[in-house]
Amino acid sequence: MSEQTAHTKKDKMLKALDKSLGVVTTACKMAGVGRTTFYEWLDKDLEFKKAVEEFKDVAIDTVESKLYDLIKEGNVTATIFYLKTKGKKRGYIERQEIAHEGVLESKVIEWVPSKE
């Protein structure tokens, strides 16, 4: 594939990603690009990768806007979801998340029953 053809295909793919809110499979079908080709472009072309990441951010913004709309409408499920994800530091959690950095060491200790 020539460089110009690849560039045109990438542009077509980016337009398809915009229309599909960043859903790769849908965009690939719309643009006539194989998923393998898409991921090769993503690995090798930093400019293309940056553009794809921007679509992901736009998609998240779009979905967050819909979530806010549901919250404003009084949707209890949306409100609970929001608090569980964005309100963690205020105590709205169901489970504790523990992050660990570094190496964990463990020892296996053989237990031998006493003969008493």
Buried (B, 14 or more C-beta within 10 A) or exposed (E): EEEEEBEEBBEBBBEBBBEBBBBBEBBBBBBEBEEEBBEEBBEEBEEBEEBBEBBEEBBEEEEEEEBEEBBEEEBEEBBEBBBEEEEEEEEEEEEEEEEEEEEEEEEEEEEEEEEE
